[in-house]
């Protein structure tokens, strides 16, 4: 079974993330959306709430699951028998950052292969950071996320 782990903070989970997961299901038997705890970031939405929202988006897709995890992504991949990391790339800046992480993960878990998907052009400008700022100040983010965000 080809299991892919799609790790991230997903704060919030965007339509760009949704696109990567949907395209990933064409490549893998199972995609696990892994919500990690990034020690260098303070969350906008609690992990538990984000997990519920994402699970609601994929409630009719049995090949997609959502898990929370702490610690190293390479270790969590080993724990869930994932041999692939799925990552989306919006631009060259993303590539530089993601390439470094992919190399580190491969060092920590040599059986782990990172697969990059280029973000669909219509979604490339979407970032969680921008969505958080719009939402924080009361703007409408419905076009950027696949669920309704709670009021700030």
PyMOL CGO cylinders between C-alpha atoms (Angstrom):
from pymol import cmd
from pymol.cgo import CYLINDER

trace = [
    CYLINDER, 0.00, 0.00, 0.00, 1.36, 3.42, -0.99, 0.3, 1, 1, 1, 1, 1, 1,
    CYLINDER, 1.36, 3.42, -0.99, 0.77, 5.70, 2.00, 0.3, 1, 1, 1, 1, 1, 1,
    CYLINDER, 0.77, 5.70, 2.00, 1.62, 9.40, 1.75, 0.3, 1, 1, 1, 1, 1, 1,
    CYLINDER, 1.62, 9.40, 1.75, 1.91, 11.74, 4.69, 0.3, 1, 1, 1, 1, 1, 1,
    CYLINDER, 1.91, 11.74, 4.69, 0.93, 15.35, 4.00, 0.3, 1, 1, 1, 1, 1, 1,
    CYLINDER, 0.93, 15.35, 4.00, 2.45, 17.18, 6.99, 0.3, 1, 1, 1, 1, 1, 1,
    CYLINDER, 2.45, 17.18, 6.99, 1.95, 20.78, 7.96, 0.3, 1, 1, 1, 1, 1, 1,
    CYLINDER, 1.95, 20.78, 7.96, 0.60, 23.14, 10.57, 0.3, 1, 1, 1, 1, 1, 1,
    CYLINDER, 0.60, 23.14, 10.57, -2.51, 23.80, 8.42, 0.3, 1, 1, 1, 1, 1, 1,
    CYLINDER, -2.51, 23.80, 8.42, -3.35, 26.95, 10.33, 0.3, 1, 1, 1, 1, 1, 1,
    CYLINDER, -3.35, 26.95, 10.33, -5.67, 27.15, 8.48, 0.3, 1, 1, 1, 1, 1, 1,
    CYLINDER, -5.67, 27.15, 8.48, -6.09, 24.39, 5.89, 0.3, 1, 1, 1, 1, 1, 1,
    CYLINDER, -6.09, 24.39, 5.89, -6.58, 26.16, 2.56, 0.3, 1, 1, 1, 1, 1, 1,
    CYLINDER, -6.58, 26.16, 2.56, -8.04, 25.37, -0.85, 0.3, 1, 1, 1, 1, 1, 1,
    CYLINDER, -8.04, 25.37, -0.85, -4.42, 25.03, -1.99, 0.3, 1, 1, 1, 1, 1, 1,
    CYLINDER, -4.42, 25.03, -1.99, -3.93, 22.25, 0.57, 0.3, 1, 1, 1, 1, 1, 1,
    CYLINDER, -3.93, 22.25, 0.57, -7.21, 20.67, -0.55, 0.3, 1, 1, 1, 1, 1, 1,
    CYLINDER, -7.21, 20.67, -0.55, -5.95, 20.66, -4.14, 0.3, 1, 1, 1, 1, 1, 1,
    CYLINDER, -5.95, 20.66, -4.14, -2.72, 18.90, -3.14, 0.3, 1, 1, 1, 1, 1, 1,
    CYLINDER, -2.72, 18.90, -3.14, -4.61, 16.23, -1.18, 0.3, 1, 1, 1, 1, 1, 1,
    CYLINDER, -4.61, 16.23, -1.18, -7.10, 15.58, -3.98, 0.3, 1, 1, 1, 1, 1, 1,
    CYLINDER, -7.10, 15.58, -3.98, -4.31, 15.28, -6.53, 0.3, 1, 1, 1, 1, 1, 1,
    CYLINDER, -4.31, 15.28, -6.53, -2.37, 13.10, -4.10, 0.3, 1, 1, 1, 1, 1, 1,
    CYLINDER, -2.37, 13.10, -4.10, -5.21, 10.59, -3.94, 0.3, 1, 1, 1, 1, 1, 1,
    CYLINDER, -5.21, 10.59, -3.94, -4.62, 9.93, -7.65, 0.3, 1, 1, 1, 1, 1, 1,
    CYLINDER, -4.62, 9.93, -7.65, -1.03, 8.93, -6.84, 0.3, 1, 1, 1, 1, 1, 1,
    CYLINDER, -1.03, 8.93, -6.84, -1.34, 7.16, -3.49, 0.3, 1, 1, 1, 1, 1, 1,
    CYLINDER, -1.34, 7.16, -3.49, -3.61, 4.56, -1.92, 0.3, 1, 1, 1, 1, 1, 1,
    CYLINDER, -3.61, 4.56, -1.92, -3.93, 6.58, 1.25, 0.3, 1, 1, 1, 1, 1, 1,
    CYLINDER, -3.93, 6.58, 1.25, -3.15, 10.19, 2.20, 0.3, 1, 1, 1, 1, 1, 1,
    CYLINDER, -3.15, 10.19, 2.20, -2.72, 11.09, 5.86, 0.3, 1, 1, 1, 1, 1, 1,
    CYLINDER, -2.72, 11.09, 5.86, -3.03, 14.79, 6.59, 0.3, 1, 1, 1, 1, 1, 1,
    CYLINDER, -3.03, 14.79, 6.59, -0.64, 15.16, 9.53, 0.3, 1, 1, 1, 1, 1, 1,
    CYLINDER, -0.64, 15.16, 9.53, -1.13, 18.26, 11.64, 0.3, 1, 1, 1, 1, 1, 1,
    CYLINDER, -1.13, 18.26, 11.64, 2.16, 18.91, 13.36, 0.3, 1, 1, 1, 1, 1, 1,
    CYLINDER, 2.16, 18.91, 13.36, 3.02, 21.12, 16.25, 0.3, 1, 1, 1, 1, 1, 1,
    CYLINDER, 3.02, 21.12, 16.25, 5.60, 23.62, 15.03, 0.3, 1, 1, 1, 1, 1, 1,
    CYLINDER, 5.60, 23.62, 15.03, 7.40, 24.86, 18.14, 0.3, 1, 1, 1, 1, 1, 1,
    CYLINDER, 7.40, 24.86, 18.14, 8.36, 28.10, 16.37, 0.3, 1, 1, 1, 1, 1, 1,
    CYLINDER, 8.36, 28.10, 16.37, 4.75, 29.07, 15.58, 0.3, 1, 1, 1, 1, 1, 1,
    CYLINDER, 4.75, 29.07, 15.58, 1.84, 30.10, 17.78, 0.3, 1, 1, 1, 1, 1, 1,
    CYLINDER, 1.84, 30.10, 17.78, -1.38, 28.66, 16.35, 0.3, 1, 1, 1, 1, 1, 1,
    CYLINDER, -1.38, 28.66, 16.35, -4.28, 30.82, 15.20, 0.3, 1, 1, 1, 1, 1, 1,
    CYLINDER, -4.28, 30.82, 15.20, -6.78, 27.94, 15.44, 0.3, 1, 1, 1, 1, 1, 1,
    CYLINDER, -6.78, 27.94, 15.44, -6.48, 25.09, 17.97, 0.3, 1, 1, 1, 1, 1, 1,
    CYLINDER, -6.48, 25.09, 17.97, -5.22, 21.80, 16.48, 0.3, 1, 1, 1, 1, 1, 1,
    CYLINDER, -5.22, 21.80, 16.48, -8.34, 20.00, 17.68, 0.3, 1, 1, 1, 1, 1, 1,
    CYLINDER, -8.34, 20.00, 17.68, -10.64, 22.43, 15.87, 0.3, 1, 1, 1, 1, 1, 1,
    CYLINDER, -10.64, 22.43, 15.87, -8.57, 22.30, 12.68, 0.3, 1, 1, 1, 1, 1, 1,
    CYLINDER, -8.57, 22.30, 12.68, -8.67, 18.50, 12.80, 0.3, 1, 1, 1, 1, 1, 1,
    CYLINDER, -8.67, 18.50, 12.80, -12.48, 18.57, 13.01, 0.3, 1, 1, 1, 1, 1, 1,
    CYLINDER, -12.48, 18.57, 13.01, -12.79, 21.02, 10.13, 0.3, 1, 1, 1, 1, 1, 1,
    CYLINDER, -12.79, 21.02, 10.13, -10.49, 19.02, 7.85, 0.3, 1, 1, 1, 1, 1, 1,
    CYLINDER, -10.49, 19.02, 7.85, -12.20, 15.73, 8.75, 0.3, 1, 1, 1, 1, 1, 1,
    CYLINDER, -12.20, 15.73, 8.75, -15.49, 17.35, 7.74, 0.3, 1, 1, 1, 1, 1, 1,
    CYLINDER, -15.49, 17.35, 7.74, -14.07, 18.27, 4.33, 0.3, 1, 1, 1, 1, 1, 1,
    CYLINDER, -14.07, 18.27, 4.33, -13.02, 14.64, 3.69, 0.3, 1, 1, 1, 1, 1, 1,
    CYLINDER, -13.02, 14.64, 3.69, -15.90, 12.86, 5.44, 0.3, 1, 1, 1, 1, 1, 1,
    CYLINDER, -15.90, 12.86, 5.44, -16.81, 11.00, 2.22, 0.3, 1, 1, 1, 1, 1, 1,
    CYLINDER, -16.81, 11.00, 2.22, -13.23, 10.12, 1.21, 0.3, 1, 1, 1, 1, 1, 1,
    CYLINDER, -13.23, 10.12, 1.21, -12.13, 6.95, 3.06, 0.3, 1, 1, 1, 1, 1, 1,
    CYLINDER, -12.13, 6.95, 3.06, -8.60, 7.14, 1.63, 0.3, 1, 1, 1, 1, 1, 1,
    CYLINDER, -8.60, 7.14, 1.63, -7.93, 10.45, 3.40, 0.3, 1, 1, 1, 1, 1, 1,
    CYLINDER, -7.93, 10.45, 3.40, -7.47, 10.68, 7.15, 0.3, 1, 1, 1, 1, 1, 1,
    CYLINDER, -7.47, 10.68, 7.15, -6.36, 13.39, 9.56, 0.3, 1, 1, 1, 1, 1, 1,
    CYLINDER, -6.36, 13.39, 9.56, -3.92, 12.82, 12.40, 0.3, 1, 1, 1, 1, 1, 1,
    CYLINDER, -3.92, 12.82, 12.40, -2.24, 15.08, 14.91, 0.3, 1, 1, 1, 1, 1, 1,
    CYLINDER, -2.24, 15.08, 14.91, 1.37, 14.48, 15.83, 0.3, 1, 1, 1, 1, 1, 1,
    CYLINDER, 1.37, 14.48, 15.83, 4.27, 15.87, 17.83, 0.3, 1, 1, 1, 1, 1, 1,
    CYLINDER, 4.27, 15.87, 17.83, 7.93, 15.45, 17.14, 0.3, 1, 1, 1, 1, 1, 1,
    CYLINDER, 7.93, 15.45, 17.14, 9.80, 14.71, 13.95, 0.3, 1, 1, 1, 1, 1, 1,
    CYLINDER, 9.80, 14.71, 13.95, 7.86, 14.17, 10.74, 0.3, 1, 1, 1, 1, 1, 1,
    CYLINDER, 7.86, 14.17, 10.74, 10.31, 11.43, 9.69, 0.3, 1, 1, 1, 1, 1, 1,
    CYLINDER, 10.31, 11.43, 9.69, 9.54, 9.51, 12.89, 0.3, 1, 1, 1, 1, 1, 1,
    CYLINDER, 9.54, 9.51, 12.89, 5.79, 9.95, 12.50, 0.3, 1, 1, 1, 1, 1, 1,
    CYLINDER, 5.79, 9.95, 12.50, 6.00, 8.71, 8.90, 0.3, 1, 1, 1, 1, 1, 1,
    CYLINDER, 6.00, 8.71, 8.90, 7.73, 5.57, 10.16, 0.3, 1, 1, 1, 1, 1, 1,
    CYLINDER, 7.73, 5.57, 10.16, 5.05, 5.15, 12.86, 0.3, 1, 1, 1, 1, 1, 1,
    CYLINDER, 5.05, 5.15, 12.86, 2.19, 5.21, 10.30, 0.3, 1, 1, 1, 1, 1, 1,
    CYLINDER, 2.19, 5.21, 10.30, 4.11, 3.20, 7.64, 0.3, 1, 1, 1, 1, 1, 1,
    CYLINDER, 4.11, 3.20, 7.64, 4.18, 6.11, 5.20, 0.3, 1, 1, 1, 1, 1, 1,
    CYLINDER, 4.18, 6.11, 5.20, 6.97, 5.85, 2.65, 0.3, 1, 1, 1, 1, 1, 1,
    CYLINDER, 6.97, 5.85, 2.65, 6.12, 9.15, 0.96, 0.3, 1, 1, 1, 1, 1, 1,
    CYLINDER, 6.12, 9.15, 0.96, 5.83, 12.77, 2.05, 0.3, 1, 1, 1, 1, 1, 1,
    CYLINDER, 5.83, 12.77, 2.05, 3.47, 14.84, -0.07, 0.3, 1, 1, 1, 1, 1, 1,
    CYLINDER, 3.47, 14.84, -0.07, 4.28, 18.54, -0.38, 0.3, 1, 1, 1, 1, 1, 1,
    CYLINDER, 4.28, 18.54, -0.38, 2.90, 21.40, -2.45, 0.3, 1, 1, 1, 1, 1, 1,
    CYLINDER, 2.90, 21.40, -2.45, 5.10, 24.05, -4.04, 0.3, 1, 1, 1, 1, 1, 1,
    CYLINDER, 5.10, 24.05, -4.04, 3.78, 27.51, -4.90, 0.3, 1, 1, 1, 1, 1, 1,
    CYLINDER, 3.78, 27.51, -4.90, 7.05, 29.11, -6.01, 0.3, 1, 1, 1, 1, 1, 1,
    CYLINDER, 7.05, 29.11, -6.01, 10.84, 28.86, -5.96, 0.3, 1, 1, 1, 1, 1, 1,
    CYLINDER, 10.84, 28.86, -5.96, 10.99, 30.13, -2.38, 0.3, 1, 1, 1, 1, 1, 1,
    CYLINDER, 10.99, 30.13, -2.38, 8.83, 27.17, -1.32, 0.3, 1, 1, 1, 1, 1, 1,
    CYLINDER, 8.83, 27.17, -1.32, 11.14, 24.86, -3.24, 0.3, 1, 1, 1, 1, 1, 1,
    CYLINDER, 11.14, 24.86, -3.24, 14.28, 26.08, -1.45, 0.3, 1, 1, 1, 1, 1, 1,
    CYLINDER, 14.28, 26.08, -1.45, 12.63, 25.64, 1.95, 0.3, 1, 1, 1, 1, 1, 1,
    CYLINDER, 12.63, 25.64, 1.95, 10.99, 22.30, 1.15, 0.3, 1, 1, 1, 1, 1, 1,
    CYLINDER, 10.99, 22.30, 1.15, 14.13, 20.88, -0.47, 0.3, 1, 1, 1, 1, 1, 1,
    CYLINDER, 14.13, 20.88, -0.47, 16.10, 21.46, 2.73, 0.3, 1, 1, 1, 1, 1, 1,
    CYLINDER, 16.10, 21.46, 2.73, 13.41, 19.77, 4.80, 0.3, 1, 1, 1, 1, 1, 1,
    CYLINDER, 13.41, 19.77, 4.80, 13.18, 16.86, 2.34, 0.3, 1, 1, 1, 1, 1, 1,
    CYLINDER, 13.18, 16.86, 2.34, 16.94, 16.26, 2.61, 0.3, 1, 1, 1, 1, 1, 1,
    CYLINDER, 16.94, 16.26, 2.61, 16.78, 16.27, 6.41, 0.3, 1, 1, 1, 1, 1, 1,
    CYLINDER, 16.78, 16.27, 6.41, 13.82, 13.89, 6.45, 0.3, 1, 1, 1, 1, 1, 1,
    CYLINDER, 13.82, 13.89, 6.45, 15.59, 11.55, 4.04, 0.3, 1, 1, 1, 1, 1, 1,
    CYLINDER, 15.59, 11.55, 4.04, 18.63, 11.55, 6.33, 0.3, 1, 1, 1, 1, 1, 1,
    CYLINDER, 18.63, 11.55, 6.33, 16.47, 10.71, 9.35, 0.3, 1, 1, 1, 1, 1, 1,
    CYLINDER, 16.47, 10.71, 9.35, 14.38, 8.12, 7.50, 0.3, 1, 1, 1, 1, 1, 1,
    CYLINDER, 14.38, 8.12, 7.50, 16.17, 6.79, 4.37, 0.3, 1, 1, 1, 1, 1, 1,
    CYLINDER, 16.17, 6.79, 4.37, 13.02, 4.93, 3.24, 0.3, 1, 1, 1, 1, 1, 1,
    CYLINDER, 13.02, 4.93, 3.24, 11.08, 8.20, 3.01, 0.3, 1, 1, 1, 1, 1, 1,
    CYLINDER, 11.08, 8.20, 3.01, 10.67, 9.83, -0.40, 0.3, 1, 1, 1, 1, 1, 1,
    CYLINDER, 10.67, 9.83, -0.40, 9.32, 13.38, -0.76, 0.3, 1, 1, 1, 1, 1, 1,
    CYLINDER, 9.32, 13.38, -0.76, 6.97, 14.01, -3.68, 0.3, 1, 1, 1, 1, 1, 1,
    CYLINDER, 6.97, 14.01, -3.68, 6.41, 17.63, -4.72, 0.3, 1, 1, 1, 1, 1, 1,
    CYLINDER, 6.41, 17.63, -4.72, 3.27, 18.77, -6.52, 0.3, 1, 1, 1, 1, 1, 1,
    CYLINDER, 3.27, 18.77, -6.52, 3.25, 22.17, -8.17, 0.3, 1, 1, 1, 1, 1, 1,
    CYLINDER, 3.25, 22.17, -8.17, 0.32, 24.20, -6.90, 0.3, 1, 1, 1, 1, 1, 1,
    CYLINDER, 0.32, 24.20, -6.90, -2.46, 24.80, -9.41, 0.3, 1, 1, 1, 1, 1, 1,
    CYLINDER, -2.46, 24.80, -9.41, -1.99, 28.32, -10.84, 0.3, 1, 1, 1, 1, 1, 1,
    CYLINDER, -1.99, 28.32, -10.84, -5.34, 29.63, -9.60, 0.3, 1, 1, 1, 1, 1, 1,
    CYLINDER, -5.34, 29.63, -9.60, -4.38, 28.69, -6.03, 0.3, 1, 1, 1, 1, 1, 1,
    CYLINDER, -4.38, 28.69, -6.03, -0.72, 29.70, -5.96, 0.3, 1, 1, 1, 1, 1, 1,
    CYLINDER, -0.72, 29.70, -5.96, -1.33, 33.06, -4.28, 0.3, 1, 1, 1, 1, 1, 1,
    CYLINDER, -1.33, 33.06, -4.28, -3.16, 31.51, -1.33, 0.3, 1, 1, 1, 1, 1, 1,
    CYLINDER, -3.16, 31.51, -1.33, -1.21, 31.22, 1.91, 0.3, 1, 1, 1, 1, 1, 1,
    CYLINDER, -1.21, 31.22, 1.91, -2.32, 30.43, 5.43, 0.3, 1, 1, 1, 1, 1, 1,
    CYLINDER, -2.32, 30.43, 5.43, -0.58, 33.59, 6.64, 0.3, 1, 1, 1, 1, 1, 1,
    CYLINDER, -0.58, 33.59, 6.64, -2.61, 35.84, 4.35, 0.3, 1, 1, 1, 1, 1, 1,
    CYLINDER, -2.61, 35.84, 4.35, -5.84, 34.03, 5.20, 0.3, 1, 1, 1, 1, 1, 1,
    CYLINDER, -5.84, 34.03, 5.20, -5.16, 34.43, 8.94, 0.3, 1, 1, 1, 1, 1, 1,
    CYLINDER, -5.16, 34.43, 8.94, -4.63, 38.17, 8.53, 0.3, 1, 1, 1, 1, 1, 1,
    CYLINDER, -4.63, 38.17, 8.53, -7.78, 38.66, 6.47, 0.3, 1, 1, 1, 1, 1, 1,
    CYLINDER, -7.78, 38.66, 6.47, -9.81, 36.60, 8.94, 0.3, 1, 1, 1, 1, 1, 1,
    CYLINDER, -9.81, 36.60, 8.94, -8.30, 38.20, 12.04, 0.3, 1, 1, 1, 1, 1, 1,
    CYLINDER, -8.30, 38.20, 12.04, -9.52, 41.61, 10.85, 0.3, 1, 1, 1, 1, 1, 1,
    CYLINDER, -9.52, 41.61, 10.85, -13.00, 40.40, 9.92, 0.3, 1, 1, 1, 1, 1, 1,
    CYLINDER, -13.00, 40.40, 9.92, -12.54, 39.90, 6.19, 0.3, 1, 1, 1, 1, 1, 1,
    CYLINDER, -12.54, 39.90, 6.19, -14.35, 37.17, 4.27, 0.3, 1, 1, 1, 1, 1, 1,
    CYLINDER, -14.35, 37.17, 4.27, -12.10, 34.15, 3.58, 0.3, 1, 1, 1, 1, 1, 1,
    CYLINDER, -12.10, 34.15, 3.58, -14.76, 31.83, 2.17, 0.3, 1, 1, 1, 1, 1, 1,
    CYLINDER, -14.76, 31.83, 2.17, -13.08, 31.77, -1.26, 0.3, 1, 1, 1, 1, 1, 1,
    CYLINDER, -13.08, 31.77, -1.26, -9.81, 30.51, 0.25, 0.3, 1, 1, 1, 1, 1, 1,
    CYLINDER, -9.81, 30.51, 0.25, -10.86, 27.68, 2.60, 0.3, 1, 1, 1, 1, 1, 1,
    CYLINDER, -10.86, 27.68, 2.60, -13.10, 24.62, 2.01, 0.3, 1, 1, 1, 1, 1, 1,
    CYLINDER, -13.10, 24.62, 2.01, -15.18, 25.15, 5.20, 0.3, 1, 1, 1, 1, 1, 1,
    CYLINDER, -15.18, 25.15, 5.20, -16.50, 28.04, 7.26, 0.3, 1, 1, 1, 1, 1, 1,
    CYLINDER, -16.50, 28.04, 7.26, -14.01, 29.50, 9.71, 0.3, 1, 1, 1, 1, 1, 1,
    CYLINDER, -14.01, 29.50, 9.71, -15.39, 30.48, 13.11, 0.3, 1, 1, 1, 1, 1, 1,
    CYLINDER, -15.39, 30.48, 13.11, -15.65, 34.22, 13.72, 0.3, 1, 1, 1, 1, 1, 1,
    CYLINDER, -15.65, 34.22, 13.72, -12.45, 35.77, 15.13, 0.3, 1, 1, 1, 1, 1, 1,
]
cmd.load_cgo(trace, "trace")
